[in-house]
Amino acid sequence: MTALAPAAAGTGVNGVALTVLILLFALVTGMGFWATRWRKADSMESLDEWGLGGRRFGTWVTWFLLGGDLYTAYTFVAVPAAMFALGSVSGFFAVPYTIVLYPIIFIFMSRLWSVSHRHGYVTPADFVKGRYGSRGLSLAVAITGILATMPYIALQLVGIQAVLEVAGVGGSNALAKDLPLFIAFALLAAYTYSSGLRAPAVIAFVKDALIYLVIIVAVIYLPTKVGGWDHVFSAAEAKMAKPSAANPAKPTGAFIPNSQQYWAYATLAFGSALALFMYPHSITATLSSSSRNTIRRNASILPAYSFVLGLLALLGWVAIAAGTKPIGLDGKPNAQLVIPQLFEDMFPSWFAGVAFAAVAIGALVPAAIMSIAAANTFTRNIYRDWIKPDATHAQEAKVGKLVSLLVKAFALVFVLTLDKQNAINFQLLGGIWILQTLPAIVFGLYTRWFHRWALLGGWAVGMVYGTVAAYNVINPTTKGHFGGSLAMIPMLGKMGYIAMTAFVINLVIAVVATLVLRAMKVDGGRDETIRGDYFADAGDPRVEKHLPTDVHLTTGTP
């Protein structure tokens, strides 16, 4: 059923839904500003307090924070949109990748937490610098993290724009169309600046409650209105089998991946799983935890979100059965609007407003964490390491706050210049870049065998290959570059995720170059960590000894 509120003639504004959305949006914005008083520290003038919440978050706070961080507008907008437009290969790979992800982080993230806790590391680039004694490799990891975070933040802003557009806010001219992004930027920037990581931690409670409410109601109610799940799957299968509008020789998409698509599906899932916890924002949320075991407990209970993700992805096919027409205010089809449009078409306006708020708030939380993580990275690994080595904690905090504003501004550039019709590629493009930092970070947690210059060389080649390969993917509809994340895998002749191909090239170069450099006895840098650092927990007496000084060390052993 459609339940549009009365609106002024010709405006198409859903008054009730928009009012509910604005009220809930205002509520969480107020909570964002109030968060500076929550678990208040003596001072917010340090990255430990502003950028990591004082490293005091327990199991449940961390669970909500990580859930709010990992399950983003990409989850609520782009995944079902990909299912609606192209089917399972482009959309449903997100479900197995989160299932694969948690055992991986159970194994290695606790080690990263321990060594970071012992030495006061704030970012993954801090760890790389300490482990390999290399500012250059640390800089490469830092720049990659910031670069990969930009399109991810942009995707959150696209999610906010999508729900506002369906609610009737915006227009066909450039100013009206992009105005919601600037409003979201201003609010997000203001409370992130004042409250730091505490803001998204507080808001995540509301965000997750809304998401669970909306998804549970949707998966129970919507199939009954469109003929049941059997009709949903039949309608999706029929649409995916139709000739593609861009290329009539091919089907629209994949209902079930065929043998020619196995590599694409598998590499997208596995590559995304490896990449997700390389992002600075994922590590920031992890390092804010109060103990090593908090990380392991969260790796055990976070799969609850994967269940919700699977249900949400299927809503893209529910929209097919419902005959949803995601048309933007400019009159053009836009698959990214399909879930907001489905909710507006099928629910009463007040509940559609709740759903819109869930998506919008689901964008605010990760966008805040991402901008904080990027700011932490710039401050610690560019500003302090290369510009002002003697920076005080207060100066670091001030720079971090200012950079968090600039990061959001750069993310707006991505939104305004890249193709919003295929928003899922925003995240996948970032994945291509960030996966190239895995050898330096994850392998470094277990072994010092890799040579710092070999890791840097592998990273550089992987970045260049991945970027060029992604640029050469042309969108068949718009004819624009960066039109996808799949390309032929060299020597295999199969389509696969570009990030995985670049990663394999990166790893091969790192291994070969390490063998050569070690044979030539080239200095591999000095490791400031010891074996016991990787098992430290809360209350470790060595932490108190090291925190005042180790955050400024680049070489030496603890």
VMD Tcl script that draws the C-alpha trace (Angstrom):
set ca {
  {0.00 0.00 0.00}
  {1.10 3.54 -0.58}
  {0.58 6.01 2.23}
  {1.77 9.39 1.15}
  {1.11 12.34 3.40}
  {-0.68 15.33 1.93}
  {1.76 17.63 0.25}
  {1.66 20.86 -1.59}
  {0.69 20.40 -5.20}
  {3.59 19.40 -7.36}
  {6.12 19.09 -4.58}
  {5.91 15.31 -4.04}
  {7.13 15.81 -0.47}
  {6.08 13.08 1.96}
  {5.37 15.37 4.88}
  {4.90 12.78 7.63}
  {7.91 10.69 6.63}
  {10.09 13.76 6.32}
  {8.97 15.04 9.73}
  {9.78 11.72 11.43}
  {13.12 11.65 9.65}
  {14.01 15.19 10.74}
  {12.99 14.55 14.36}
  {15.07 11.39 14.67}
  {17.94 13.04 12.81}
  {17.80 15.96 15.24}
  {17.71 13.54 18.19}
  {20.93 11.79 17.22}
  {22.59 15.09 16.34}
  {21.82 16.29 19.86}
  {23.18 13.02 21.22}
  {26.34 13.61 19.19}
  {26.94 16.92 20.94}
  {26.00 15.50 24.35}
  {28.50 12.66 23.89}
  {31.34 14.94 24.92}
  {29.95 14.61 28.48}
  {29.57 10.81 28.30}
  {32.39 9.03 30.14}
  {33.97 12.44 30.24}
  {37.74 12.58 30.49}
  {39.76 15.22 32.29}
  {40.64 16.57 28.86}
  {39.71 15.88 25.24}
  {43.03 17.41 24.20}
  {44.71 14.20 23.07}
  {44.14 11.69 20.30}
  {43.73 8.94 22.89}
  {40.66 10.73 24.28}
  {39.25 12.48 21.19}
  {40.17 9.86 18.59}
  {39.95 6.62 20.61}
  {37.43 7.44 23.34}
  {40.09 6.99 26.00}
  {40.48 3.30 25.00}
  {37.82 2.45 27.60}
  {34.90 0.92 25.64}
  {33.67 -2.44 26.94}
  {32.12 -5.38 25.08}
  {28.66 -3.94 24.41}
  {29.78 -0.43 23.52}
  {32.40 -1.90 21.22}
  {29.81 -4.22 19.66}
  {27.49 -1.35 18.82}
  {30.39 0.81 17.69}
  {31.85 -1.86 15.40}
  {28.40 -2.73 14.09}
  {27.73 0.92 13.39}
  {31.14 1.19 11.79}
  {31.04 -1.91 9.57}
  {27.36 -1.97 8.58}
  {27.03 1.32 6.81}
  {24.95 3.04 4.15}
  {26.79 0.69 1.80}
  {24.88 -2.08 3.54}
  {21.50 -0.40 3.55}
  {21.59 1.32 0.16}
  {24.19 -0.13 -2.19}
  {23.89 -3.87 -1.43}
  {20.12 -4.20 -2.03}
  {20.44 -1.77 -4.94}
  {23.01 -4.08 -6.53}
  {20.73 -7.06 -5.91}
  {17.85 -5.16 -7.52}
  {19.85 -4.05 -10.56}
  {22.38 -6.84 -11.20}
  {21.68 -9.77 -8.92}
  {23.67 -12.01 -6.63}
  {27.24 -11.61 -7.92}
  {27.20 -7.83 -7.50}
  {25.18 -7.76 -4.27}
  {24.99 -10.97 -2.27}
  {28.76 -11.50 -2.06}
  {28.61 -9.11 0.91}
  {26.94 -11.81 3.03}
  {29.62 -14.54 2.81}
  {32.38 -11.97 3.11}
  {31.16 -10.88 6.54}
  {30.90 -14.55 7.56}
  {34.51 -15.16 6.50}
  {35.62 -11.90 8.12}
  {35.03 -12.61 11.80}
  {37.23 -15.70 12.22}
  {40.00 -13.70 10.54}
  {39.75 -10.78 12.95}
  {39.41 -13.15 15.92}
  {42.90 -14.37 15.09}
  {44.85 -11.20 14.35}
  {43.04 -8.15 15.77}
  {43.72 -9.06 19.39}
  {47.44 -9.07 18.60}
  {47.20 -5.63 17.02}
  {45.25 -4.36 20.04}
  {47.90 -5.71 22.43}
  {50.93 -4.21 20.70}
  {49.08 -0.92 20.20}
  {48.06 -0.86 23.86}
  {51.62 -1.55 25.00}
  {53.19 1.15 22.78}
  {50.38 3.70 22.58}
  {49.83 3.20 18.83}
  {46.78 5.05 17.54}
  {46.82 3.96 13.89}
  {47.95 0.91 11.87}
  {50.66 3.10 10.33}
  {52.00 3.69 13.87}
  {52.44 -0.06 14.23}
  {54.11 -0.39 10.82}
  {56.61 2.34 11.69}
  {57.44 0.70 15.01}
  {57.64 -2.80 13.60}
  {59.80 -2.05 10.57}
  {61.58 1.13 11.65}
  {60.44 2.76 8.42}
  {58.77 6.14 8.18}
  {58.43 5.66 4.41}
  {56.43 2.44 4.70}
  {54.39 4.00 7.49}
  {53.64 6.98 5.24}
  {52.53 4.67 2.42}
  {50.13 2.85 4.76}
  {48.82 6.17 6.10}
  {48.21 7.72 2.68}
  {46.51 4.56 1.44}
  {44.23 4.52 4.48}
  {43.18 8.13 4.00}
  {42.70 7.69 0.24}
  {40.61 4.53 0.64}
  {38.45 6.15 3.31}
  {37.36 9.05 1.08}
  {35.01 7.10 -1.21}
  {33.71 5.16 1.81}
  {32.66 8.38 3.55}
  {31.20 9.58 0.26}
  {29.03 6.48 0.14}
  {27.54 7.38 3.51}
  {26.60 10.82 2.24}
  {25.04 9.24 -0.86}
  {22.87 7.18 1.50}
  {21.62 10.29 3.27}
  {20.93 11.96 -0.07}
  {18.97 8.92 -1.27}
  {16.45 8.93 1.60}
  {15.99 12.70 1.41}
  {15.41 12.49 -2.33}
  {12.75 9.80 -1.95}
  {11.12 11.88 0.80}
  {10.90 14.68 -1.76}
  {13.78 16.90 -0.67}
  {16.06 18.10 -3.45}
  {15.54 18.77 -7.11}
  {16.91 18.52 -10.60}
  {19.17 21.58 -10.36}
  {22.64 21.06 -8.94}
  {22.21 23.25 -5.84}
  {18.95 21.65 -4.68}
  {20.13 18.15 -5.49}
  {23.35 18.39 -3.49}
  {22.09 20.59 -0.67}
  {21.27 17.58 1.58}
  {24.90 16.51 1.37}
  {26.12 19.89 2.60}
  {23.59 19.90 5.44}
  {24.68 16.41 6.48}
  {28.32 17.50 6.23}
  {27.75 20.51 8.49}
  {25.97 18.55 11.23}
  {28.37 15.62 11.09}
  {31.39 17.90 11.10}
  {30.15 19.90 14.09}
  {29.52 17.08 16.55}
  {32.48 15.01 15.39}
  {34.73 18.01 16.01}
  {33.45 18.51 19.54}
  {32.88 14.94 20.77}
  {35.28 12.76 18.80}
  {34.74 8.99 18.86}
  {32.30 9.21 21.77}
  {29.69 10.72 19.41}
  {29.30 7.74 17.04}
  {29.60 5.36 20.02}
  {26.51 6.93 21.60}
  {24.56 7.30 18.35}
  {25.28 3.67 17.39}
  {22.81 2.47 20.06}
  {19.95 4.35 18.39}
  {21.10 3.42 14.90}
  {21.21 -0.31 15.60}
  {17.87 -0.32 17.38}
  {16.24 1.37 14.39}
  {17.93 -0.93 11.88}
  {16.87 -4.12 13.66}
  {13.32 -2.81 14.04}
  {12.98 -1.81 10.39}
  {14.55 -4.96 8.93}
  {12.61 -7.40 11.11}
  {9.32 -5.68 10.29}
  {10.22 -5.48 6.60}
  {11.16 -9.14 6.12}
  {8.00 -10.31 7.89}
  {5.55 -7.79 6.41}
  {6.74 -7.08 2.86}
  {6.79 -10.64 1.43}
  {3.16 -11.09 2.54}
  {2.21 -8.02 0.51}
  {3.93 -9.13 -2.70}
  {2.88 -12.80 -2.87}
  {5.36 -14.53 -0.57}
  {9.01 -15.48 -0.89}
  {8.31 -17.92 -3.71}
  {7.00 -15.06 -5.85}
  {9.91 -12.84 -4.77}
  {12.48 -15.34 -6.00}
  {10.55 -16.08 -9.18}
  {10.28 -12.39 -10.04}
  {13.99 -11.85 -9.35}
  {14.96 -14.85 -11.48}
  {12.81 -13.60 -14.35}
  {14.31 -10.11 -14.24}
  {17.89 -11.34 -14.08}
  {17.29 -13.57 -17.12}
  {16.02 -10.72 -19.29}
  {18.44 -9.22 -21.85}
  {20.48 -6.35 -20.46}
  {19.49 -2.87 -21.62}
  {23.17 -1.97 -22.02}
  {24.07 -5.18 -23.88}
  {21.10 -7.25 -25.17}
  {23.45 -10.17 -25.83}
  {23.88 -10.65 -22.09}
  {21.34 -11.17 -19.28}
  {20.52 -8.34 -16.91}
  {22.25 -10.06 -14.01}
  {22.77 -13.27 -12.06}
  {20.08 -14.96 -9.99}
  {22.50 -17.74 -9.05}
  {26.15 -17.37 -10.15}
  {27.01 -19.67 -13.05}
  {30.33 -21.40 -13.53}
  {31.73 -18.40 -15.40}
  {31.01 -16.17 -12.39}
  {32.46 -18.32 -9.60}
  {35.80 -16.51 -9.60}
  {34.11 -13.11 -9.57}
  {31.85 -14.05 -6.66}
  {34.58 -15.78 -4.66}
  {37.24 -13.09 -5.12}
  {34.76 -10.31 -4.30}
  {33.78 -12.08 -1.08}
  {37.26 -13.12 0.04}
  {38.98 -9.91 -1.05}
  {36.41 -7.77 0.73}
  {36.80 -9.87 3.89}
  {40.56 -9.38 3.87}
  {40.23 -5.67 3.17}
  {37.58 -4.58 5.67}
  {39.70 -4.55 8.81}
  {42.59 -2.87 7.01}
  {40.56 0.36 6.89}
  {41.64 2.92 9.51}
  {38.07 3.26 10.81}
  {37.76 -0.48 11.54}
  {41.04 -0.43 13.45}
  {40.10 2.79 15.27}
  {36.90 1.20 16.59}
  {38.91 -1.86 17.63}
  {41.67 0.06 19.43}
  {39.07 1.96 21.45}
  {38.26 -1.30 23.28}
  {39.23 -1.65 26.92}
  {40.84 -5.09 26.68}
  {42.21 -7.78 24.39}
  {39.34 -10.14 25.21}
  {36.81 -7.49 24.25}
  {38.02 -7.90 20.67}
  {37.64 -11.68 20.74}
  {34.18 -11.52 22.28}
  {33.07 -9.09 19.60}
  {34.42 -11.32 16.83}
  {32.16 -14.02 18.28}
  {28.93 -11.97 18.49}
  {29.25 -9.66 15.48}
  {27.93 -12.38 13.07}
  {24.47 -11.40 14.34}
  {24.80 -8.47 11.96}
  {25.51 -10.86 9.07}
  {22.06 -12.38 9.54}
  {20.48 -8.95 9.24}
  {22.65 -8.18 6.21}
  {21.38 -11.28 4.40}
  {17.79 -10.26 5.02}
  {18.48 -6.71 3.91}
  {20.15 -7.87 0.68}
  {17.05 -9.89 -0.20}
  {14.94 -6.75 0.05}
  {16.45 -5.78 -3.30}
  {14.61 -8.77 -4.79}
  {11.47 -7.96 -2.78}
  {11.52 -4.59 -4.57}
  {11.51 -6.43 -7.92}
  {8.43 -8.42 -6.90}
  {6.78 -5.25 -5.63}
  {7.38 -3.45 -8.94}
  {9.29 -0.64 -7.23}
  {10.32 2.16 -9.59}
  {13.33 4.03 -8.14}
  {13.08 7.31 -10.05}
  {14.97 10.35 -8.81}
  {13.62 13.88 -8.62}
  {15.44 14.55 -11.88}
  {13.20 11.97 -13.55}
  {16.00 9.47 -14.16}
  {16.10 5.86 -12.86}
  {18.48 5.44 -9.90}
  {18.86 2.00 -8.37}
  {20.34 3.52 -5.19}
  {16.87 4.81 -4.31}
  {15.22 1.38 -4.45}
  {15.07 0.58 -0.70}
  {13.89 4.03 0.43}
  {11.34 3.94 -2.42}
  {10.18 0.45 -1.46}
  {9.59 1.57 2.12}
  {7.70 4.66 1.01}
  {5.52 2.66 -1.38}
  {4.68 -0.21 0.97}
  {4.53 1.26 4.49}
  {2.53 3.98 6.19}
  {4.31 7.32 6.01}
  {5.27 7.36 9.70}
  {7.05 4.00 9.42}
  {8.65 5.03 6.14}
  {10.06 7.98 8.08}
  {11.50 5.61 10.69}
  {13.09 3.56 7.89}
  {14.51 6.71 6.27}
  {15.97 7.73 9.62}
  {17.51 4.27 10.08}
  {19.34 4.61 6.76}
  {20.39 8.22 7.39}
  {21.64 7.50 10.92}
  {23.23 4.33 9.56}
  {25.28 6.68 7.41}
  {26.14 9.19 10.14}
  {27.78 6.71 12.52}
  {30.35 5.22 10.11}
  {30.98 8.57 8.45}
  {31.92 10.03 11.84}
  {34.23 7.11 12.70}
  {35.83 7.19 9.25}
  {36.58 10.91 9.40}
  {38.05 10.52 12.90}
  {40.20 7.58 11.78}
  {41.48 9.48 8.75}
  {42.23 12.49 10.96}
  {44.10 10.30 13.47}
  {46.14 8.86 10.61}
  {47.06 12.23 9.14}
  {47.93 13.67 12.53}
  {50.11 10.83 13.78}
  {51.73 9.65 10.57}
  {52.02 12.78 8.44}
  {51.82 15.84 10.70}
  {53.82 14.47 13.64}
  {56.18 12.19 11.73}
  {57.01 14.56 8.88}
  {55.97 18.11 9.79}
  {56.21 18.62 13.58}
  {57.98 15.75 15.35}
  {57.80 17.51 18.72}
  {54.02 18.06 18.59}
  {52.31 17.94 21.98}
  {49.20 15.87 22.68}
  {47.09 19.05 22.59}
  {48.51 20.06 19.22}
  {47.82 16.58 17.84}
  {44.21 16.77 19.03}
  {43.74 20.21 17.48}
  {45.15 19.11 14.13}
  {43.05 15.93 14.24}
  {39.84 17.90 14.75}
  {40.63 20.24 11.86}
  {41.62 17.41 9.54}
  {38.39 15.57 10.31}
  {36.59 18.53 8.74}
  {38.81 18.48 5.66}
  {38.32 14.74 5.20}
  {34.56 15.19 4.96}
  {35.05 18.00 2.46}
  {37.19 15.77 0.24}
  {34.56 13.04 0.53}
  {32.04 15.51 -0.88}
  {34.28 15.84 -3.92}
  {33.93 12.10 -4.52}
  {30.15 12.40 -4.28}
  {29.99 15.31 -6.70}
  {32.40 13.90 -9.28}
  {31.89 10.12 -9.36}
  {28.90 8.20 -10.69}
  {26.32 7.87 -7.90}
  {24.29 5.40 -9.99}
  {26.77 2.69 -9.02}
  {27.55 3.58 -5.42}
  {28.77 0.10 -4.50}
  {31.91 0.78 -6.55}
  {32.79 3.57 -4.11}
  {33.46 0.97 -1.45}
  {35.00 -1.57 -3.80}
  {37.42 1.03 -5.21}
  {38.58 1.77 -1.68}
  {38.96 -1.96 -1.12}
  {41.36 -2.22 -4.06}
  {43.64 0.32 -2.41}
  {43.40 -0.68 1.23}
  {44.04 -4.38 0.60}
  {47.55 -3.47 -0.52}
  {48.43 -2.57 3.09}
  {47.65 -6.07 4.42}
  {51.16 -7.55 4.02}
  {52.75 -4.78 6.07}
  {50.10 -4.86 8.81}
  {48.85 -8.43 9.20}
  {52.01 -10.32 8.26}
  {53.93 -7.91 10.48}
  {51.90 -9.11 13.48}
  {53.41 -12.57 13.11}
  {56.77 -12.25 11.40}
  {59.57 -9.79 10.80}
  {60.80 -11.75 7.76}
  {59.56 -9.31 5.10}
  {61.96 -6.52 4.25}
  {60.61 -2.99 4.64}
  {61.69 -1.93 1.13}
  {60.20 -5.07 -0.39}
  {56.88 -4.33 1.29}
  {57.02 -0.77 0.01}
  {57.77 -1.96 -3.53}
  {54.96 -4.51 -3.49}
  {52.56 -1.88 -2.17}
  {53.49 0.59 -4.94}
  {53.04 -1.92 -7.77}
  {49.76 -3.21 -6.30}
  {48.41 0.33 -5.99}
  {49.33 1.27 -9.55}
  {48.02 -1.96 -11.06}
  {44.76 -1.83 -9.09}
  {44.06 1.82 -9.88}
  {44.80 1.48 -13.60}
  {42.77 -1.72 -13.89}
  {39.81 -0.11 -12.12}
  {40.09 3.02 -14.28}
  {39.92 0.86 -17.41}
  {36.59 -0.67 -16.41}
  {34.00 1.24 -18.43}
  {30.40 1.57 -17.28}
  {28.36 0.17 -20.21}
  {25.57 2.69 -19.63}
  {27.37 5.94 -18.82}
  {30.63 5.06 -20.63}
  {32.49 6.48 -17.63}
  {35.69 5.13 -16.10}
  {35.82 3.31 -12.73}
  {32.64 1.56 -13.84}
  {33.23 -1.61 -11.83}
  {35.67 -3.59 -9.75}
  {35.96 -6.77 -11.85}
  {38.53 -7.44 -14.57}
  {40.19 -10.40 -16.22}
  {42.66 -12.19 -13.94}
  {45.98 -12.50 -15.78}
  {46.84 -16.08 -16.85}
  {43.51 -17.45 -15.53}
  {41.30 -15.72 -18.09}
  {38.49 -15.40 -15.53}
  {36.77 -12.30 -14.23}
  {37.79 -11.49 -10.67}
  {37.99 -8.72 -8.09}
  {40.78 -6.36 -9.10}
  {41.86 -5.96 -5.47}
  {42.74 -9.64 -5.16}
  {44.77 -9.64 -8.38}
  {46.65 -6.54 -7.23}
  {47.19 -8.13 -3.81}
  {48.71 -11.29 -5.30}
  {51.05 -9.19 -7.47}
  {51.94 -7.13 -4.38}
  {52.71 -10.26 -2.34}
  {54.82 -11.91 -5.05}
  {56.94 -8.78 -5.41}
  {57.32 -8.47 -1.64}
  {58.51 -12.08 -1.31}
  {60.95 -11.95 -4.25}
  {62.31 -8.53 -3.28}
  {62.76 -9.66 0.34}
  {64.85 -12.63 -0.79}
  {67.00 -10.36 -2.96}
  {67.43 -7.61 -0.35}
  {68.27 -10.08 2.42}
  {70.81 -11.77 0.15}
  {72.34 -8.33 -0.45}
  {72.27 -7.68 3.34}
  {70.38 -4.42 2.96}
  {69.39 -2.93 6.34}
  {65.86 -4.06 7.20}
  {65.19 -1.43 9.86}
  {64.97 -1.76 13.62}
  {61.99 -3.36 15.34}
  {60.87 -1.58 18.53}
  {58.50 -4.37 19.55}
  {59.18 -7.61 21.41}
  {57.29 -10.90 21.43}
  {55.49 -10.17 24.69}
  {53.96 -6.99 23.22}
  {51.58 -9.09 21.11}
  {49.97 -10.72 24.16}
  {49.65 -7.70 26.49}
  {46.26 -7.02 28.07}
  {44.57 -4.32 30.12}
  {46.48 -3.51 33.28}
  {49.83 -4.55 31.86}
  {52.44 -2.75 34.01}
  {54.64 -2.07 30.98}
  {51.93 0.17 29.48}
  {52.32 2.81 32.18}
  {56.07 2.73 31.66}
  {55.85 3.23 27.91}
  {52.89 5.48 27.15}
  {54.54 8.80 28.08}
  {57.58 8.12 25.89}
  {56.93 5.41 23.32}
  {54.42 7.46 21.36}
  {57.42 9.53 20.25}
  {59.84 6.67 19.51}
  {60.70 5.59 15.99}
  {63.42 3.06 16.78}
  {64.71 1.07 19.70}
  {63.29 -1.73 21.78}
  {60.91 -1.28 24.71}
}
mol new
graphics top color blue
foreach p $ca { graphics top sphere $p radius 0.5 }
foreach p [lrange $ca 0 end-1] q [lrange $ca 1 end] { graphics top cylinder $p $q radius 0.2 }
display resetview
